[in-house]
Amino acid sequence: MKLVIVTAVEQFEMVILKLFKKADIENFSSSEIDGHKNSSSLLMASNWFPAEKGGNESSMFFSFTDEERIDALFEAIKEFNKNLETNNPL
């Protein structure tokens, strides 16, 4: 058994659920989290409210499962990320 953790922006929550099912990972947990990226100083300077804390609504999924299932999940995630049109890979 190994631990697998997958994070994604909230819009991809249903995708993650489908990928877990495809990899035959039936038992898992999830949690809502805030995702953050370090910004360049130029972006911070152009922010109207620089002291305001902000983040992207994200989800985290995790499971203790067999290595074979994790390998299948990683392959499905790689395939999904290849066709991704945003800058928010899984």
N, C-alpha and C positions, 0 to 999 in steps of 0.2 A: 504494500500500500504506500502511496505517495500522496502528497498534498498538491493540488492544483488550484491556482488563483487566477481568475480572469477579471479584468476591469474593463468597463466600456461606458461611453456616454449613455445617458438614459434612453436615447432614441434607439439604441441597439439592444435593448433588453430582450425583446422577443427573438432576435437573431441568436443571442447567447442561449436562450432556452432551446431553440431548435438545434443548435450545434451540440449542446449537452445530450439531447435526445439521440441525435445521429451517432454520437460517440458511445451510446449506451451507458451514460452516466445518469443514473436515476435518483441517487441520493446526493443532495447538495444543499448548501445554505447560501443566502444572499443578504446583502445589506446595502442601504443607500449611503453614498459617500459624496463628498465634494472633491472634484478633480481640479488640480491647479497646475499651471505652467509657469515657469520663471519667465518673466517678461524682460525685454531689453530696457535700458534706462530711457531710451527715446519714447517707447510706448508708455512707460510710467509717467513721464513728464507730460504727455499729451492727455492723460487721464483727467477728467474734470473733477473726480473725487478720489485722489490718490490714496487717501487714508482708508477708503472703503474696502472692506474685505470682500473678495468675490471668488467664485469658483464655478465650475460647471457641474451641474447635477449629473452624477454618475452612479453606476451600480458595480458592486463587487460580488462575484460568485466564487464559492470555494467548495472543494470536495476532497475527501480522502478516498482514493479509488486505485484500481489496478493500473500499472504502468502502460499496459496495452491500450486501455481506454484513454489515457492521457495522450498517448501518441496519436490516436485517432482524432482526438479533439484538436491537438496542435496542427495536424494536417488540414482539418476543416477550417481552422482559424487562418492559417496561411493562405488558403484558397480564397476565403472571404476578403482578407486584406489586400490581395492582388487586385481585386476588382473594385476597391473602395474609391469613392469619388471625393471623400472628405479627408481632412488631416487628423482623423481620430481613429486610429487602428485599434483593434482589440488586443 
